[in-house]
Amino acid sequence: MRMQRFGAVCAAGVVAAAGLAQGQVEVIYAGDPESGKAAVPDRPDLVFRAPLASFQRLAGSSNGANWAFKAFADKTDGSETGIDILVTGSGVNGQTFIAEDDSADFLPNFTGWDFFDSDIGVANDGRVYFGYRAQGGTVTNANNEGLAVYNPTTNEFTDLVNGADIAPGAMISSGNGNFGNSLRVTAVTGNDNAIVYAGNLSVGFNLNRGVWLGFPLSSQPILQIGTEVGPNDFLRTIRAIGNSSALSADGTAWAHLGAIRFGEHPGDPAFQPRDVVYVTGNIEIEAGDLIGGQPVDALNAVSMSDNGTWFVIGRFENGDSFASQGTNLILRSGDTVPGGATGEVVDTISVIKGYDNGDRLWILNTTGPDGDSRVVVLNDTVLARQGDPVDLNGNGQFDNDTFIRAFNTNNLFLGADDFVYAIINIEAGDGSNRGNAFVRMATDPAPTCPADLNGDGVVDADDFFLFLQLFADGDPRADINNDGVIDADDFFEYLNLFAQGC
């Protein structure tokens, strides 16, 4: 299990022989051809597009071992651009498991693909859940849209839900009760747990959004617009359902954002809709509630750790941004940035991800004596900052005129290997756009003497035999070159380090 990390920011510099310096950004894929990493894996005829954004939604498995994302690619011969692709992997190794120009042979009666949804999820065993629109059906009855899962172990696809399927347990005022043409997977955890969002149910206008647990799907929606949420002096019904949701690792706890309305005349100013967060069926925070002594105005995002601890980002009535663990305030506008520069304070909070061991991962917008900034923070360490240089081609030098432009909200997670995986926007020194990149950031300082595995200050036979044991056991510490695979390359790299000594 990871131990909670604390420490000062390390200046990014030349990549250490046996790992990255703390906060060092390692580019895994980038659309910019100068990176040398624009080739789409397993598709020699495709490259990630640039300078338009290549990488969209990034998902990480609840155990932090796997990742998946949607991206856009161009043909190497220039004949076609903006091709939808889905990529999955672990560490720095990925595979493209489906592309827009592939056949749709696992779906009956369809000839190809129109697009894949940006919402994507990956389970602990590597299976990837995704939404699609296929060619050959009709939008009218939604039989061309659905959700599917890819199993990398068997290289097989399974169709899970189709838009023309009957939505189990949904309330109907008119229509035929189908899921409709806006299905999404908004959260995936464990092996078979997911949240499925249907944004255009064919059940009547005022009931047309719902959320189910699956797979297989729950017998009735856990939330549906227009349904009553609890007895009161006034009618309380679900007014809106957002697409920010979260699950515990075992799928028994869930959280979702939405809004409720009051009374029989919702146009009355006295009964305007209020933002709420639902946690396993109960409203836990409602606009107007006090968090840290301040009334809540809006709720923006929700996340959850494996054990079901939930976190919310929102806005107070005075305009301040806040983050809470449950209903307990943990950070707000004006607070000192954890690990930040002298005088740097929080402006707004974009992301919080909490983990069972106490780790907290943030994206914060900040203000300070040196101006506004945007940072990625793990606990009390700033790992990366807007304007930091990026070693685009991985040669150990910042010689590509490449800098961090922005961090994509919700497109990051803390991996089981103690790297933070993220999608970032990059730019040249003159501010011109260089597209975006899929990267990882080291969270621990690189060892000052990487061959000294036992940390006794001496490189000797004890270190060599320790490495042999780690190598034989497949221990992650034997992955000397940090490529996610323990193989002969690591063995010979360690021999080089051992020969160099300290």
Backbone torsions as a table, in degrees:
resi	resn	phi	psi	omega
1	MET	NA	140.8	177.7
2	ARG	-64.8	144.7	169.7
3	MET	-94.0	145.8	178.0
4	GLN	-63.6	133.9	-175.1
5	ARG	-101.7	142.2	173.3
6	PHE	-137.2	147.7	178.6
7	GLY	166.5	171.5	179.7
8	ALA	-85.7	164.0	178.4
9	VAL	-71.2	133.9	175.0
10	CYS	-97.5	136.2	177.7
11	ALA	-66.5	133.1	178.8
12	ALA	-73.6	134.3	-178.8
13	GLY	-149.8	-146.8	179.7
14	VAL	-65.8	138.7	-178.2
15	VAL	-65.5	130.0	178.7
16	ALA	-68.3	154.9	-174.8
17	ALA	-60.4	-38.3	-174.7
18	ALA	-107.9	15.0	179.1
19	GLY	165.6	-179.5	-179.5
20	LEU	-96.0	148.1	171.2
21	ALA	-66.3	152.2	-179.7
22	GLN	-53.7	127.3	-179.3
23	GLY	85.0	-8.2	179.8
24	GLN	-62.1	131.9	179.8
25	VAL	-91.7	122.7	176.1
26	GLU	-108.1	120.6	-179.4
27	VAL	-79.8	124.3	176.5
28	ILE	-93.2	-50.3	173.6
29	TYR	-137.9	147.5	175.9
30	ALA	-151.0	146.7	177.9
31	GLY	-73.7	-27.8	-177.9
32	ASP	-64.0	121.4	-176.7
33	PRO	-62.6	-24.3	179.5
34	GLU	-66.3	-16.7	-179.7
35	SER	-70.3	-24.1	-171.5
36	GLY	70.9	9.5	-176.0
37	LYS	-128.6	28.6	-178.4
38	ALA	-89.6	-11.0	-179.1
39	ALA	-68.7	131.0	177.5
40	VAL	-74.9	126.6	-176.9
41	PRO	-60.6	135.9	176.6
42	ASP	69.4	5.8	179.8
43	ARG	-131.3	84.1	-175.1
44	PRO	-63.8	-14.7	179.3
45	ASP	-92.4	3.6	-175.4
46	LEU	-125.7	147.2	170.0
47	VAL	-131.1	149.2	174.5
48	PHE	-63.6	137.0	-174.2
49	ARG	-75.7	154.9	176.3
50	ALA	-163.1	153.2	4.4
51	PRO	-83.8	-3.6	172.7
52	LEU	-61.3	152.9	-176.5
53	ALA	-59.0	132.1	176.8
54	SER	-90.7	-45.5	-166.6
55	PHE	-103.0	131.4	-176.1
56	GLN	-105.7	-117.0	-174.1
57	ARG	-77.2	127.4	175.5
58	LEU	-104.7	131.6	176.9
59	ALA	-122.3	143.3	173.3
60	GLY	-121.4	145.3	177.7
61	SER	-68.9	158.7	-175.8
62	SER	-65.4	-25.0	176.6
63	ASN	-88.5	1.1	176.0
64	GLY	74.5	9.0	-174.1
65	ALA	-90.8	-23.4	-173.0
66	ASN	-128.4	154.5	175.5
67	TRP	-137.9	161.9	176.4
68	ALA	-155.8	149.5	176.3
69	PHE	-153.3	158.5	168.5
70	LYS	-94.2	145.8	177.9
71	ALA	-145.6	170.2	174.4
72	PHE	-115.4	140.8	-177.8
73	ALA	-132.4	158.3	175.5
74	ASP	-117.1	152.3	172.7
75	LYS	-69.2	140.5	179.9
76	THR	-64.4	-25.8	179.3
77	ASP	-88.7	3.0	177.9
78	GLY	78.8	6.3	-174.4
79	SER	-78.2	-19.2	-177.7
80	GLU	-152.1	144.6	-178.8
81	THR	-131.7	160.9	174.9
82	GLY	64.5	40.0	-179.6
83	ILE	-81.5	127.2	177.3
84	ASP	-67.7	133.3	173.2
85	ILE	-139.7	156.1	174.8
86	LEU	-123.6	131.0	-174.6
87	VAL	-126.4	140.6	176.2
88	THR	-136.9	159.9	179.9
89	GLY	177.2	-165.5	179.8
90	SER	-149.0	140.0	-176.6
91	GLY	61.9	-129.4	-179.9
92	VAL	-102.4	10.9	-176.6
93	ASN	-111.6	125.5	-178.8
94	GLY	-131.8	167.0	174.0
95	GLN	-138.9	141.7	173.9
96	THR	-88.5	113.6	-173.3
97	PHE	-98.6	-12.6	174.5
98	ILE	-160.9	146.2	178.1
99	ALA	-135.6	158.1	-175.3
100	GLU	-58.0	-30.9	-178.4
101	ASP	-91.6	8.8	173.8
102	ASP	-75.2	163.3	173.8
103	SER	-73.7	160.5	177.6
104	ALA	-111.3	45.8	-170.9
105	ASP	-70.8	-14.3	176.4
106	PHE	-83.2	-5.1	174.0
107	LEU	-108.3	125.1	177.2
108	PRO	-69.6	143.3	172.0
109	ASN	71.4	16.8	177.9
110	PHE	-125.3	148.5	-171.8
111	THR	-106.1	-16.9	-176.7
112	GLY	179.5	-159.3	-173.9
113	TRP	-124.9	142.3	169.1
114	ASP	-91.3	-47.0	177.8
115	PHE	-165.6	167.1	170.2
116	PHE	-116.7	144.4	-178.7
117	ASP	-70.1	152.3	174.2
118	SER	-72.2	-28.2	176.6
119	ASP	-69.5	125.4	-174.2
120	ILE	-150.1	150.7	179.3
121	GLY	-142.2	151.2	-179.4
122	VAL	-131.9	135.8	-177.2
123	ALA	-91.4	171.2	-177.8
124	ASN	-62.3	-28.7	-180.0
125	ASP	-89.5	6.5	176.0
126	GLY	94.4	-6.9	178.0
127	ARG	-66.2	140.4	-175.0
128	VAL	-115.9	127.4	178.8
129	TYR	-102.2	133.4	-176.8
130	PHE	-150.7	158.6	175.9
131	GLY	-103.1	156.5	-175.7
132	TYR	-149.3	161.0	161.4
133	ARG	-124.0	122.8	-177.4
134	ALA	-96.8	158.7	175.4
135	GLN	-89.1	139.6	174.9
136	GLY	113.1	-15.9	177.2
137	GLY	-98.4	-160.4	-179.9
138	THR	-129.5	139.4	176.2
139	VAL	-68.1	-30.2	-175.3
140	THR	-56.8	-49.0	179.4
141	ASN	-101.2	5.3	172.0
142	ALA	63.4	18.2	-179.8
143	ASN	-75.4	-3.0	178.9
144	ASN	-99.7	4.0	178.5
145	GLU	-120.3	146.2	-179.8
146	GLY	-174.6	-171.6	177.9
147	LEU	-122.9	140.9	-179.1
148	ALA	-138.1	167.4	177.5
149	VAL	-131.4	139.5	176.4
150	TYR	-110.1	131.5	178.5
151	ASN	-107.0	107.4	-177.0
152	PRO	-68.5	-21.4	179.3
153	THR	-69.2	-41.2	-179.0
154	THR	-102.7	-8.0	-176.4
155	ASN	58.5	39.5	-177.9
156	GLU	-120.8	150.2	175.7
157	PHE	-109.2	144.8	174.6
158	THR	-131.5	127.7	175.5
159	ASP	-79.4	130.7	-172.0
160	LEU	-105.5	-50.1	-175.9
161	VAL	-142.7	138.4	177.1
162	ASN	-115.8	148.6	-179.4
163	GLY	-60.5	-24.1	179.3
164	ALA	-84.0	-6.8	178.8
165	ASP	-68.7	151.2	175.1
166	ILE	-69.9	131.4	179.2
167	ALA	-79.4	111.7	-172.3
168	PRO	-64.0	129.7	173.2
169	GLY	74.6	3.6	-177.3
170	ALA	-70.8	140.7	172.2
171	MET	-72.1	141.2	-175.5
172	ILE	-129.0	130.1	172.4
173	SER	-107.0	-24.0	175.8
174	SER	-165.7	172.3	179.2
175	GLY	87.8	-165.2	-172.2
176	ASN	-113.7	3.0	174.7
177	GLY	78.9	19.5	179.8
178	ASN	-82.5	162.7	177.0
179	PHE	-66.0	-32.5	179.2
180	GLY	85.9	-170.5	-167.5
181	ASN	-103.4	31.2	177.2
182	SER	-143.1	65.2	179.1
183	LEU	-92.4	139.4	177.3
184	ARG	-141.9	151.1	166.4
185	VAL	-101.0	110.3	-173.7
186	THR	-99.2	-10.8	175.0
187	ALA	-159.4	140.3	175.4
188	VAL	-137.3	137.9	177.4
189	THR	-150.2	166.0	179.8
190	GLY	56.8	-137.6	-177.6
191	ASN	-112.8	-32.5	-176.1
192	ASP	-135.3	18.0	-177.0
193	ASN	-105.2	138.1	-177.8
194	ALA	-158.2	161.1	167.9
195	ILE	-113.4	126.2	-179.5
196	VAL	-110.6	124.5	-178.5
197	TYR	-108.1	126.4	175.7
198	ALA	-113.6	112.4	-171.7
199	GLY	-97.0	0.2	-178.9
200	ASN	-149.4	57.5	179.8
201	LEU	-61.1	142.7	177.0
202	SER	-91.6	64.2	-174.7
203	VAL	-130.9	3.1	-174.6
204	GLY	119.9	142.9	-169.6
205	PHE	-57.0	-44.6	-173.2
206	ASN	-82.7	2.2	-178.9
207	LEU	-126.3	18.4	-160.1
208	ASN	-86.5	13.1	173.5
209	ARG	-131.8	141.7	180.0
210	GLY	-154.9	164.3	-179.0
211	VAL	-132.9	133.2	178.8
212	TRP	-122.7	155.2	167.9
213	LEU	-96.0	145.5	179.4
214	GLY	-164.1	-174.9	-4.8
215	PHE	-107.7	145.3	-0.7
216	PRO	-67.4	160.4	-174.7
217	LEU	-65.2	144.9	175.4
218	SER	-59.8	156.1	-174.1
219	SER	-70.4	-14.4	175.6
220	GLN	-152.2	158.0	-178.5
221	PRO	-66.2	145.1	173.8
222	ILE	-78.0	-22.8	174.5
223	LEU	-145.4	142.4	172.6
224	GLN	-150.1	133.0	177.4
225	ILE	-56.0	140.5	175.6
226	GLY	89.7	-8.9	-179.9
227	THR	-91.5	153.4	-176.8
228	GLU	-76.8	139.3	-178.6
229	VAL	-103.0	-10.3	178.3
230	GLY	167.6	149.3	179.5
231	PRO	-66.6	146.1	179.8
232	ASN	-162.0	172.5	174.3
233	ASP	-62.8	-28.8	176.1
234	PHE	-116.3	155.0	177.0
235	LEU	-63.6	126.7	178.6
236	ARG	-115.7	114.8	-178.6
237	THR	-129.9	158.7	177.4
238	ILE	-72.1	120.2	-177.6
239	ARG	-94.4	-33.2	-177.9
240	ALA	-152.9	153.9	175.6
241	ILE	-130.6	119.3	177.3
242	GLY	-81.7	-177.1	177.7
243	ASN	-114.0	20.8	172.8
244	SER	-95.2	116.0	-175.6
245	SER	-145.5	166.0	-177.3
246	ALA	-155.0	157.1	-179.4
247	LEU	-135.7	150.1	167.4
248	SER	-75.7	167.2	-175.8
249	ALA	-61.3	-36.9	-178.6
250	ASP	-90.8	-0.6	176.2
251	GLY	79.0	4.2	-178.1
252	THR	-83.3	-21.3	178.1
253	ALA	-117.2	141.6	179.6
254	TRP	-143.9	159.8	177.0
255	ALA	-141.1	147.6	-178.2
256	HIS	-155.4	143.1	176.8
257	LEU	-91.3	150.5	176.4
258	GLY	-168.1	-159.8	177.2
259	ALA	-149.4	151.9	176.9
260	ILE	-121.8	160.9	175.3
261	ARG	-127.7	162.7	-174.8
262	PHE	-124.0	148.7	168.8
263	GLY	79.3	170.2	-179.1
264	GLU	-86.9	-6.2	-178.8
265	HIS	-128.9	77.5	-173.2
266	PRO	-62.9	-13.5	176.4
267	GLY	-76.5	-13.9	178.5
268	ASP	-65.3	127.5	-178.9
269	PRO	-55.9	-24.8	-179.0
270	ALA	-71.4	-14.9	-173.8
271	PHE	-128.4	43.7	178.1
272	GLN	-68.5	152.8	-179.2
273	PRO	-59.5	148.7	177.8
274	ARG	-122.6	135.9	174.3
275	ASP	-66.2	144.1	177.0
276	VAL	-142.0	159.9	167.7
277	VAL	-118.9	124.9	176.2
278	TYR	-93.4	133.8	175.2
279	VAL	-127.6	111.0	-179.8
280	THR	47.8	45.2	173.0
281	GLY	94.7	-11.7	-178.5
282	ASN	-108.9	144.1	172.8
283	ILE	-79.5	114.7	-176.2
284	GLU	-99.6	-31.3	175.2
285	ILE	-135.0	135.7	178.7
286	GLU	-131.9	140.1	176.8
287	ALA	-49.9	131.9	-174.7
288	GLY	104.5	-22.6	175.2
289	ASP	-65.9	157.6	178.3
290	LEU	-96.8	128.1	171.3
291	ILE	-120.6	119.2	-176.6
292	GLY	59.9	29.1	178.1
293	GLY	84.2	0.9	-179.1
294	GLN	-114.3	139.4	178.8
295	PRO	-73.3	135.9	-179.9
296	VAL	-80.3	137.0	176.8
297	ASP	-106.0	-45.7	-175.1
298	ALA	-144.4	153.4	177.0
299	LEU	-120.4	130.4	-170.3
300	ASN	-111.3	-34.0	-175.8
301	ALA	-158.2	152.8	178.9
302	VAL	-135.0	144.7	175.0
303	SER	-142.0	170.6	-174.8
304	MET	-152.1	139.9	174.9
305	SER	-81.5	172.2	-178.1
306	ASP	-56.6	-37.7	-174.9
307	ASN	-84.4	3.8	175.8
308	GLY	98.2	1.8	173.7
309	THR	-67.9	128.2	-173.7
310	TRP	-113.2	150.8	-176.3
311	PHE	-130.1	145.4	-178.3
312	VAL	-132.8	141.4	168.9
313	ILE	-110.7	135.0	-179.7
314	GLY	-155.0	-165.7	-178.8
315	ARG	-135.4	135.5	175.5
316	PHE	-79.7	166.7	179.1
317	GLU	-63.4	-24.8	178.1
318	ASN	-84.6	3.7	177.4
319	GLY	95.1	-10.6	179.0
320	ASP	-68.3	142.6	172.8
321	SER	-82.5	149.0	177.9
322	PHE	-146.4	159.2	170.3
323	ALA	-131.6	139.4	179.1
324	SER	-130.2	150.1	168.0
325	GLN	-100.1	108.1	-166.5
326	GLY	62.8	-126.7	178.8
327	THR	-102.0	12.1	-179.0
328	ASN	-99.7	121.2	-180.0
329	LEU	-63.8	132.2	176.9
330	ILE	-122.6	-20.3	177.7
331	LEU	-161.2	146.3	179.0
332	ARG	-152.0	167.6	176.3
333	SER	-53.6	138.0	179.5
334	GLY	93.9	-17.0	176.2
335	ASP	-70.6	154.0	176.1
336	THR	-65.4	136.8	178.6
337	VAL	-69.7	123.8	178.4
338	PRO	-58.0	119.9	-179.8
339	GLY	73.3	8.7	-176.4
340	GLY	-79.5	-178.8	178.9
341	ALA	-71.8	163.3	179.1
342	THR	-58.8	126.4	178.6
343	GLY	81.8	1.9	-178.5
344	GLU	-83.4	129.8	-177.8
345	VAL	-126.6	161.8	179.1
346	VAL	-73.1	131.0	170.9
347	ASP	-96.0	-65.1	176.2
348	THR	-135.2	157.6	-179.7
349	ILE	-109.4	122.8	-178.8
350	SER	-98.6	-36.9	-174.2
351	VAL	-145.0	138.6	161.0
352	ILE	-135.9	131.8	172.0
353	LYS	-126.7	123.4	-179.5
354	GLY	-107.7	147.4	-176.7
355	TYR	-124.8	157.1	-172.8
356	ASP	-58.2	-31.8	-176.4
357	ASN	-83.8	2.8	178.6
358	GLY	102.4	-9.6	176.6
359	ASP	-61.7	142.5	174.1
360	ARG	-132.2	129.8	-178.4
361	LEU	-114.0	129.1	-174.0
362	TRP	-127.3	153.1	155.6
363	ILE	-118.4	123.1	-175.9
364	LEU	-125.0	139.4	164.9
365	ASN	-91.8	132.3	-171.5
366	THR	-129.3	163.1	171.5
367	THR	-133.2	151.9	-179.2
368	GLY	-170.8	-175.8	-179.2
369	PRO	-57.2	-29.4	-178.8
370	ASP	-93.4	8.1	178.5
371	GLY	105.4	-171.9	-178.3
372	ASP	-80.0	152.2	179.5
373	SER	-152.5	177.5	176.5
374	ARG	-141.2	130.9	-171.7
375	VAL	-135.2	153.1	167.3
376	VAL	-104.0	125.9	-176.0
377	VAL	-124.2	132.5	169.5
378	LEU	-113.9	113.8	-176.4
379	ASN	57.1	-109.6	178.7
380	ASP	-116.7	31.0	179.1
381	THR	-123.5	122.6	172.1
382	VAL	-78.6	112.7	-177.8
383	LEU	-83.9	-35.8	-176.9
384	ALA	-153.5	151.6	-176.0
385	ARG	-138.6	143.2	172.2
386	GLN	-50.2	129.0	-178.7
387	GLY	96.3	-10.9	176.2
388	ASP	-63.1	145.0	176.2
389	PRO	-72.6	152.6	179.9
390	VAL	-123.5	130.2	173.5
391	ASP	-79.1	85.7	-168.6
392	LEU	-61.9	-42.2	-174.7
393	ASN	-101.4	5.6	173.9
394	GLY	71.7	26.6	-179.8
395	ASN	-92.4	6.0	178.6
396	GLY	86.7	4.8	-178.7
397	GLN	-131.6	152.6	175.9
398	PHE	-94.6	71.2	-173.6
399	ASP	-119.9	21.1	-178.1
400	ASN	-111.5	9.0	-178.7
401	ASP	52.2	51.2	-176.6
402	THR	-129.0	132.4	-176.7
403	PHE	-138.8	157.3	177.5
404	ILE	-72.3	124.3	177.9
405	ARG	-94.3	-43.0	-178.0
406	ALA	-165.0	162.8	173.5
407	PHE	-109.8	133.1	-178.1
408	ASN	-77.4	122.1	-177.0
409	THR	-56.5	131.9	177.5
410	ASN	68.2	3.0	178.3
411	ASN	-100.8	56.4	174.8
412	LEU	-157.9	156.3	175.5
413	PHE	-159.6	159.5	178.2
414	LEU	-92.4	117.9	-176.6
415	GLY	-80.8	163.7	177.9
416	ALA	-64.6	-20.5	179.4
417	ASP	-88.7	11.1	179.3
418	ASP	66.9	25.3	168.0
419	PHE	-105.9	145.4	170.6
420	VAL	-92.7	121.4	179.1
421	TYR	-96.1	137.6	-173.0
422	ALA	-155.9	160.1	167.4
423	ILE	-107.5	126.0	-178.9
424	ILE	-124.3	152.7	169.7
425	ASN	-92.9	141.1	-178.2
426	ILE	-123.6	157.9	-179.1
427	GLU	-147.5	163.4	173.4
428	ALA	-82.6	170.1	-179.0
429	GLY	-60.9	-25.6	178.6
430	ASP	-86.3	4.7	178.0
431	GLY	90.1	-1.9	-179.9
432	SER	-72.7	145.8	-174.2
433	ASN	-71.4	132.6	173.8
434	ARG	-115.7	20.7	177.6
435	GLY	85.0	-150.7	177.5
436	ASN	-135.9	175.4	-173.4
437	ALA	-148.7	150.4	171.4
438	PHE	-98.2	121.2	-170.5
439	VAL	-135.2	170.7	166.1
440	ARG	-134.3	153.4	-177.0
441	MET	-123.8	132.7	176.7
442	ALA	-70.7	141.5	-178.2
443	THR	-108.7	-10.3	179.4
444	ASP	-121.6	147.9	177.2
445	PRO	-60.3	139.6	174.7
446	ALA	-66.8	144.5	-179.8
447	PRO	-63.4	142.3	178.8
448	THR	-71.4	-25.3	176.3
449	CYS	-133.8	87.0	-169.8
450	PRO	-62.5	-23.6	179.4
451	ALA	-77.1	-16.5	-179.1
452	ASP	-83.6	77.2	-172.3
453	LEU	-67.9	-31.8	-178.1
454	ASN	-91.9	0.2	172.5
455	GLY	67.9	25.9	-179.5
456	ASP	-94.3	6.3	177.4
457	GLY	84.1	2.7	-178.9
458	VAL	-132.4	137.0	174.4
459	VAL	-97.7	110.9	-176.5
460	ASP	-147.8	-168.0	-175.7
461	ALA	-60.1	-30.4	179.2
462	ASP	-60.6	-40.4	177.8
463	ASP	-66.7	-41.3	-178.2
464	PHE	-62.8	-46.5	-178.7
465	PHE	-70.5	-30.6	174.5
466	LEU	-63.7	-43.4	178.0
467	PHE	-60.8	-42.8	180.0
468	LEU	-59.1	-40.0	179.6
469	GLN	-67.2	-45.1	178.2
470	LEU	-60.9	-41.6	-179.9
471	PHE	-62.2	-46.0	-179.0
472	ALA	-65.5	-33.1	-178.5
473	ASP	-82.2	-8.4	-175.0
474	GLY	69.3	25.6	-179.8
475	ASP	-66.8	135.8	-180.0
476	PRO	-54.7	-25.0	179.1
477	ARG	-67.5	-16.1	177.7
478	ALA	-83.7	-6.2	177.2
479	ASP	-80.3	74.9	-170.5
480	ILE	-64.0	-36.8	-178.1
481	ASN	-92.4	4.9	174.0
482	ASN	56.2	40.1	177.4
483	ASP	-101.3	8.0	178.0
484	GLY	84.4	-1.2	-178.9
485	VAL	-130.4	136.7	176.2
486	ILE	-100.2	108.7	-174.7
487	ASP	-148.3	-167.3	-176.1
488	ALA	-60.4	-30.2	178.9
489	ASP	-59.8	-39.7	177.8
490	ASP	-67.0	-38.9	-179.5
491	PHE	-60.9	-49.5	-177.6
492	PHE	-71.3	-31.0	176.1
493	GLU	-64.6	-41.7	178.5
494	TYR	-65.9	-37.7	176.4
495	LEU	-57.7	-40.3	177.8
496	ASN	-63.4	-44.7	179.5
497	LEU	-64.2	-41.0	-179.6
498	PHE	-62.2	-40.6	179.3
499	ALA	-65.8	-32.9	-179.4
500	GLN	-73.6	-27.3	-177.9
501	GLY	66.3	-155.8	179.2
502	CYS	-104.0	NA	NA
